[in-house]
Amino acid sequence: MRNSVFFIFIGLLFCPPATFAQEWKSIFNGKDLSGWVLKGGEAEFKVIEGAIVGTARINTPSTYLCTEKKYDDFILEFEVYLSNELNAGVQFRSDERNNGEVYGYQCEIDPKKRKWTGGIYDQGRKGWLYPLSRNEGARDAFQMGRWNKFRIEAYGNQLNTYVNGTQCSRLVDDQSSDGFIGLQVHSIGDRNKKEGYSVKWKNFIILSKEVDKHIKLDPNVSEISYLKNELTDREKKNGFRLLWDGVTTEGWRGVRSNEFPAQGWKIEEGMLTVLADEANSKGEHIVTMDQFGNFELVLDFRVTKGANSGIRYFVNEERTVSACEYQILDDKKHPDASKGTNGNRKLASLYDLVPAEPLSSGVKKDPFKGVGKWNRATIVSKDGKVEHWLNNVKMVEYDRYSQMFEALVLYSKYSGHENFGRWDAGSIMLHDHHDEVSFRSIKIRELND
């Protein structure tokens, strides 16, 4: 008996306390699909040699094998094997609508050349929340044709994903606080060549107690936050501040005025909205009280059908037209989209100078989420180098001190505007084009180090 006590003591001595504090539980027994239920389409799910195998079928919607139980805060670990071009994913904090449609957060399993496995997609709602265009170093973490270890951390509004030990996503979003976990086999439409393609999952374990004590964060991975008119602790630490507080007109005024315009703008439900013509007979642009040179500006915008607006920066109020502009436009309905040169007046372009096109690795599609939906604009300016991003995809990059930029100006509508785009600093302007456009979550940090 004494020997047994001795060995137990030695075991406790050399095993860290956290080992015993973690209460990991299996959510798949390796034998059958007890505790899981099918939702959505009619793709096939079977248990084969201790793994869940999902197989694609033609002409059926995306299909989800979902846990009967719902989870709020948790850490989930599992393994995935994919050797073909079948798109898949793992839903979490998800639910279903009356028609059986599954919606919620998804950890992507992406066989495409863009390599966004581990990114977070908001299925049936907002689309991509954390594409790996914002974390290029994680794009090669997933390996086709072998078992890959995944980890999803959900704690409060923090959502993190990892593939083979590499952190892929670091998202802050408060849209869903709980829901089921689901395995997705994506719809393949009528593409017969993909019928029979499969994806495998195994070794599901979950931790749902003291989650915060076991979160693993890579400090080098960028955080993306969708909190409305609110900063995260990390954003504050990194120097961000709100450029609009979501409630008042503080920090903004009309052009060449000390006051905010009395007409043309509305503040309501956390949105700053420029009104359309009938309610905007005396509207005007608004500018920040402060000026900025090196900065990162992030904001969300929503356009109505046929709307036109813009974000101007390096604004000199004596010559407001001589400012660089991030174009905001409904490209499909507004005539300005077909003007200019090579599409340089379309959404996210450097207006009349540099056309917007996806520049992030592997991205081919326009990342615009559509009219009436919230989209994210980001402008980064550092020592003359400027970038425009749309929904976390880089769309424009240029050097405002280069000869190329000077030549572009010479052959644009700004020809003859002395020193165009080359002020050391200037105000930020939201453009009133007498079309309804809304803004929120406007934040900025200065990049002077």
For each residue, the residues with C-beta under 8 A, 3 or more apart:
1: 4 5
2: 5 6
3: 6 7
4: 1 7 8
5: 1 2 8 9
6: 2 3 9 10
7: 3 4 10 11
8: 4 5 11 12
9: 5 6 12 13
10: 6 7 13 14
11: 7 8 14 15
12: 8 9 15
13: 9 10
14: 10 11
15: 11 12 19 20
16: 19
17: 20 21
18: 21 22 213 214
19: 15 16 22
20: 15 17
21: 17 18 210 213
22: 18 19 207 210 214
23: 207 208 209
24: 205 206 207
25: 205 206 207 208
26: 29 204 205 206
27: 35 67 69 181 204 205 206
28: 35 36 52 201 202 203 204
29: 26 32 34 35
30: 47 50 202
31: 47 50
32: 29 47
33: 36 45 47 52 65
34: 29
35: 27 28 29 67 68 69
36: 28 33 45 65 66 67 68
37: 65 66 67 68
38: 45 63 64 65 66
39: 63 64 65 66 96 100 102 182
40: 61 62 63 64 100 101 102
41: 57 60 61 62 63 185 187
42: 57 60 63
43: 54 55 56 57 60 62 63 185
44: 54 55 57
45: 33 36 38 52 53 54 55 63 65 183 185
46: 52 53 55
47: 30 31 32 33 50 51 52 53
48: 51 53 200
49:
50: 30 31 47 202
51: 47 48 81 200 201 202
52: 28 33 45 46 47 65 183 200 201 202
53: 45 46 47 48 198 199 200
54: 43 44 45 63 65 88 183 184 185 198 199 200 201
55: 43 44 45 46 185 196 197 198
56: 43 86 185 186 188 194 195 196 197 198
57: 41 42 43 44 60 188 195
58: 188 189 190 191 192 194 195
59: 189 190
60: 41 42 43 57 63 187
61: 40 41 187
62: 40 41 43 102 184 185 186 187
63: 38 39 40 41 42 43 45 54 60 184 185 187
64: 38 39 40 91 102 182 183 184 185
65: 33 36 37 38 39 45 52 54 182 183
66: 36 37 38 39 91 94 102 180 181 182 183
67: 27 35 36 37 70 71 180 181 182
68: 35 36 37 180
69: 27 35 180
70: 67 178 179 180
71: 67 74 92 93 154 178 179 180 181 206 208
72: 93 154 177 178 208
73: 154 155 156 208 211 212
74: 71 92 152 153 154 206 207 208 211
75: 151 152 153 154 206 207 211 214 215
76: 90 92 150 151 152 154 181 204 205 206 207
77: 149 150 151 203 204 205 206
78: 90 149 150 201 202 203 204 205
79: 147 148 149 150 201 202 203
80: 88 90 109 147 148 150 199 200 201
81: 51 145 146 147 148 199 200 201 202
82: 86 88 109 111 144 145 199 200
83: 144 145
84: 111 194 197 198
85: 111 112 194 197
86: 56 82 111 185 186 188 194 197 198 199
87: 109 110 111 112 186
88: 54 80 82 109 183 184 185 186 199
89: 106 107 108 109 121 123 184 186
90: 76 78 80 106 107 109 150 152 181 182 183 184 201
91: 64 66 94 102 104 105 106 123 179 180 181 182 183 184
92: 71 74 76 104 105 106 107 152 154 179 181 182
93: 71 72 104 105 154 176 177 178 179
94: 66 91 102 103 104 105 106 123 176 179 180 181 182
95: 102 103 104 176 179 180
96: 39 100 101 102 103
97: 100 101 103 124
98:
99:
100: 39 40 96 97
101: 40 96 97 124
102: 39 40 62 64 66 91 94 95 96 123 124 182 184
103: 94 95 96 97 122 123 124 125
104: 91 92 93 94 95 122 123 124 125 176 179
105: 91 92 93 94 120 121 122 123 129 154 159 173 176
106: 89 90 91 92 94 120 121 122 123 184
107: 89 90 92 118 119 120 150 152 161 169
108: 89 116 117 118 119 120 121
109: 80 82 87 88 89 90 117 142 199
110: 87 114 115 116 117 119 142
111: 82 84 85 86 87 117 144
112: 85 87 115 116 362
113: 362
114: 110 132 133 139 361 362 363 364
115: 110 112 132 139 140 142 361 362
116: 108 110 112 119 131 132 133 139 362
117: 108 109 110 111 132 141 142 163 168
118: 107 108 132 138 141 142 150 161 162 163 166 168 169
119: 107 108 110 116 128 130 131 132 161 168 169
120: 105 106 107 108 128 129 130 159 161 169 171
121: 89 105 106 108 127 128 129
122: 103 104 105 106 125 126 127 128 129 175
123: 89 91 94 102 103 104 105 106 184
124: 97 101 102 103 104
125: 103 104 122 175
126: 122 129 175 369 373 374
127: 121 122 369 391
128: 119 120 121 122 131 367 391 392
129: 105 120 121 122 126 171 173 224 226
130: 119 120 134 135 161 168 169 170 171 224 392
131: 116 119 128 134 360 363 391 392 393
132: 114 115 116 117 118 119 135 136 138 139 168 169
133: 114 116 136 360 361 363 392 393 394
134: 130 131 222 224 392
135: 130 132 138 139 167 168 169 221 222
136: 132 133 139 360 361
137: 166 220
138: 118 132 135 141 163 166 167 168 221
139: 114 115 116 132 135 136 361 362
140: 115
141: 117 118 138 148 163 164 165 166 168
142: 109 110 115 117 118 148 163 164
143: 146 148 164
144: 82 83 111
145: 81 82 83
146: 81 143
147: 79 80 81 202
148: 79 80 81 141 142 143 163 164
149: 77 78 79 163 164 165
150: 76 77 78 79 80 90 107 118 161 162 163
151: 75 76 77 161 162 163 216
152: 74 75 76 90 92 107 159 160 161 162
153: 74 75 158 159 160 161 162 211 215 216
154: 71 72 73 74 75 76 92 93 105 158 159 211
155: 73 158 211 212 215
156: 73
157: 172 173 174 227
158: 153 154 155 170 171 172 215
159: 105 120 152 153 154 169 171 172 173
160: 152 153 167 169 170 171 215 216 217
161: 107 118 119 120 130 150 151 152 153 167 168 169
162: 118 150 151 152 153 165 166 167 168 216
163: 117 118 138 141 142 148 149 150 151 166 168
164: 141 142 143 148 149
165: 141 149 162
166: 118 137 138 141 162 163 218
167: 135 138 160 161 162 170 216 217 218 221
168: 117 118 119 130 132 135 138 141 161 162 163 221
169: 107 118 119 120 130 132 135 159 160 161 221 224
170: 130 158 160 167 217 218 221 222 223 224
171: 120 129 130 158 159 160 223 224 225 226
172: 157 158 159 223 224 225 226 227 232
173: 105 129 157 159 176 225 226 227
174: 157 177 226 227
175: 122 125 126 226
176: 93 94 95 104 105 173 179
177: 72 93 174
178: 70 71 72 93
179: 70 71 91 92 93 94 95 104 176
180: 66 67 68 69 70 71 91 94 95
181: 27 66 67 71 76 90 91 92 94
182: 39 64 65 66 67 90 91 92 94 102
183: 45 52 54 64 65 66 88 90 91 201
184: 54 62 63 64 88 89 90 91 102 106 123
185: 41 43 45 54 55 56 62 63 64 86 88 199
186: 56 62 86 87 88 89
187: 41 60 61 62 63
188: 56 57 58 86 191 194 195 197
189: 58 59
190: 58 59
191: 58 188 194 195
192: 58 195
193:
194: 56 58 84 85 86 188 191 197
195: 56 57 58 188 191 192
196: 55 56
197: 55 56 84 85 86 188 194
198: 53 54 55 56 84 86
199: 53 54 80 81 82 86 88 109 185
200: 48 51 52 53 54 80 81 82
201: 28 51 52 54 78 79 80 81 90 183 204
202: 28 30 50 51 52 78 79 81 147
203: 28 77 78 79
204: 26 27 28 76 77 78 201
205: 24 25 26 27 76 77 78
206: 24 25 26 27 71 74 75 76 77
207: 22 23 24 25 74 75 76 210 211 214
208: 23 25 71 72 73 74 211
209: 23
210: 21 22 207 213 214
211: 73 74 75 153 154 155 207 208 214 215
212: 73 155 215
213: 18 21 210
214: 18 22 75 207 210 211
215: 75 153 155 158 160 211 212
216: 151 153 160 162 167
217: 160 167 170 221
218: 166 167 170 221
219:
220: 137
221: 135 138 167 168 169 170 217 218
222: 134 135 170
223: 170 171 172 232 234 235
224: 129 130 134 169 170 171 172 392
225: 171 172 173 231 232 235
226: 129 171 172 173 174 175 300 441
227: 157 172 173 174 230 231 232 441
228: 246 270 440 441
229: 242 244 245 246 247 270 440 441
230: 227 242 246 441
231: 225 227 235 236 240 241 242 443
232: 172 223 225 227 235 236
233: 236 237
234: 223 237 238
235: 223 225 231 232 238 240 443 445
236: 231 232 233 239 240 241
237: 233 234
238: 234 235 445
239: 236 445 446
240: 231 235 236 296 298 443 444 445
241: 231 236 443 444 445
242: 229 230 231 245 246 442 443
243: 251 288 297 299 428 442 443 444
244: 229 251 252 272 439 440 442
245: 229 242 248 250 251
246: 228 229 230 242 270 440 441
247: 229 267 270
248: 245 267
249: 252 253 260 267
250: 245
251: 243 244 245 288 289 290
252: 244 249 260 286 287 288 289
253: 249 257 258 259 260 286 287 289
254: 257 259 260 261 284 285 286 287
255: 284 285 286 287 317 320 429
256: 317
257: 253 254 261
258: 253
259: 253 254 262
260: 249 252 253 254 265 286
261: 254 257 264 265 282 283 284 286
262: 259 282
263: 280 281 282 283
264: 261 274 275 279 280 282 283 284 432
265: 260 261 272 273 274 275 283 286 432
266: 272 273 275
267: 247 248 249 271 272 273
268: 271 273
269:
270: 228 229 246 247 440
271: 267 268 302 438 439 440
272: 244 265 266 267 430 438 439 440 442
273: 265 266 267 268 436 437 438 439
274: 264 265 280 283 309 430 431 432 433 434 435 436 437 438
275: 264 265 266 279 280 283 436
276: 279 280 304 434 435 436
277: 280 281 434 435
278:
279: 264 275 276
280: 263 264 274 275 276 277 283 432 434
281: 263 277
282: 261 262 263 264
283: 261 263 264 265 274 275 280 432 434
284: 254 255 261 264 432
285: 254 255 312 320 429 430 431 432
286: 252 253 254 255 260 261 265 429 430 432
287: 252 253 254 255 315 317 427 428 429 430
288: 243 251 252 291 292 427 428 429
289: 251 252 253 427
290: 251 427
291: 288 425 426 427
292: 288 295 297 313 381 425 426 427 428 444 446
293: 314 381 424 425 426 446 448
294: 381 382 383 446 447 448
295: 292 379 380 381 444 445 446 447
296: 240 378 379 380 381 444 445 447
297: 243 292 311 313 377 378 379 380 428 442 443 444
298: 240 376 377 378 441 442 443 444
299: 243 311 376 377 439 440 441 442 443
300: 226 374 375 376 377 439 440 441
301: 309 328 374 375 376 377 437 438 439
302: 271 372 373 374 375 437 438 439
303: 307 309 328 329 330 371 372 375 435 437
304: 276 307 330 371 372 435 436 437
305: 330 333 371 372
306: 330 333 334 435
307: 303 304 328 329 330 334 371 433 435 436 437
308: 328 329 330 334 336 433 435 437
309: 274 301 303 328 329 430 431 432 433 435 437
310: 325 326 327 328 351 430 431 433
311: 297 299 325 326 328 377 379 428 429 430 431
312: 285 315 320 323 324 325 326 428 429 431
313: 292 297 323 324 325 326 379 381 426 427 428 429
314: 293 323 324 381 421 422 423 425 426
315: 287 312 320 323 426 427 428 429
316: 319 320 322 323 423 426
317: 255 256 287 320 427
318:
319: 316 322 323 417
320: 255 285 312 315 316 317 323 429
321: 414 417
322: 316 319 414 417 419 420 421
323: 312 313 314 315 316 319 320 421 426 429
324: 312 313 314 350 351 353 386 400 421
325: 310 311 312 313 350 351 431
326: 310 311 312 313 348 349 350 351 377 379 388
327: 310 345 346 347 348 349 350 351 356
328: 301 303 307 308 309 310 311 347 377 431 437
329: 303 307 308 309 334 336 337 345 346 347
330: 303 304 305 306 307 308 333 334 337 347 371
331: 334 337 346 347 368
332: 337 371
333: 305 306 330 371
334: 306 307 308 329 330 331 337
335: 338 339
336: 308 329 339 340 345
337: 329 330 331 332 334 343 345 346 347
338: 335
339: 335 336 345
340: 336 343 344 345 352
341: 344 352 355 411
342: 355
343: 337 340 346 349 355 356 357
344: 340 341 349 350 351 352 353 354 355
345: 327 329 336 337 339 340 349 351 352
346: 327 329 331 337 343 349 355 356
347: 327 328 329 330 331 337 356 368 390
348: 326 327 356 368 377 388 389 390 395 396
349: 326 327 343 344 345 346 352 353 354 355 356 388 395 396
350: 324 325 326 327 344 353 354 356 386 388 396 398
351: 310 324 325 326 327 344 345
352: 340 341 344 345 349 412 413 414
353: 324 344 349 350 398 405 408 409 412 414
354: 344 349 350 396 398 408
355: 341 342 343 344 346 349 396
356: 327 343 346 347 348 349 350 388 390 395 396
357: 343 395
358: 363 364 365 366 367 393 394 395
359: 363 393 394 395 396 397
360: 131 133 136 363 393 394
361: 114 115 133 136 139
362: 112 113 114 115 116 139
363: 114 131 133 358 359 360 367 393
364: 114 358
365: 358
366: 358
367: 128 358 363 390 391 392 393 395
368: 331 347 348 375 390 391
369: 126 127 373 374 375 391
370: 373
371: 303 304 305 307 330 332 333
372: 302 303 304 305
373: 126 302 369 370
374: 126 300 301 302 369 440
375: 300 301 302 303 368 369 390 391
376: 298 299 300 301 389 390 391 392
377: 297 298 299 300 301 311 326 328 348 388 389 390
378: 296 297 298 387 388 389 390 392
379: 295 296 297 311 313 326 386 387 388 389
380: 295 296 297 386 387 389 447
381: 292 293 294 295 296 313 314 385 386 447
382: 294 385 447
383: 294
384: 399 400 401 402
385: 381 382 397 398 399
386: 324 350 379 380 381 396 397 398 399 400
387: 378 379 380 394 396 397
388: 326 348 349 350 356 377 378 379 394 395 396 397
389: 348 376 377 378 379 380 392 393 394 395
390: 347 348 356 367 368 375 376 377 378 393 395
391: 127 128 131 367 368 369 375 376
392: 128 130 131 133 134 224 367 376 378 389
393: 131 133 358 359 360 363 367 389 390
394: 133 358 359 360 387 388 389 397
395: 348 349 356 357 358 359 367 388 389 390
396: 348 349 350 354 355 356 359 386 387 388
397: 359 385 386 387 388 394
398: 350 353 354 385 386 402 404 405 408
399: 384 385 386 402 404 405
400: 324 384 386 405 421 422
401: 384 405 422
402: 384 398 399 405 406
403: 406 407
404: 398 399 407 408
405: 353 398 399 400 401 402 408 409 421
406: 402 403 409 410
407: 403 404 410 411
408: 353 354 398 404 405 411 412
409: 353 405 406 412 414 415 417 420 421
410: 406 407 415
411: 341 407 408 415
412: 352 353 408 409 415
413: 352
414: 321 322 352 353 409 417 420 421
415: 409 410 411 412
416:
417: 319 321 322 409 414 420
418:
419: 322 422 423
420: 322 409 414 417
421: 314 322 323 324 400 405 409 414
422: 314 400 401 419
423: 314 316 419 426
424: 293
425: 291 292 293 314
426: 291 292 293 313 314 315 316 323 423
427: 287 288 289 290 291 292 313 315 317
428: 243 287 288 292 297 311 312 313 315 444
429: 255 285 286 287 288 311 312 313 315 320 323
430: 272 274 285 286 287 309 310 311 439
431: 274 285 309 310 311 312 325 328
432: 264 265 274 280 283 284 285 286 309
433: 274 307 308 309 310 437
434: 274 276 277 280 283
435: 274 276 277 303 304 306 307 308 309
436: 273 274 275 276 304 307
437: 273 274 301 302 303 304 307 308 309 328 433
438: 271 272 273 274 301 302
439: 244 271 272 273 299 300 301 302 430 442
440: 228 229 244 246 270 271 272 299 300 374
441: 226 227 228 229 230 246 298 299 300
442: 242 243 244 272 297 298 299 439
443: 231 235 240 241 242 243 297 298 299
444: 240 241 243 292 295 296 297 298 428
445: 235 238 239 240 241 295 296
446: 239 292 293 294 295
447: 294 295 296 380 381 382
448: 293 294
449:
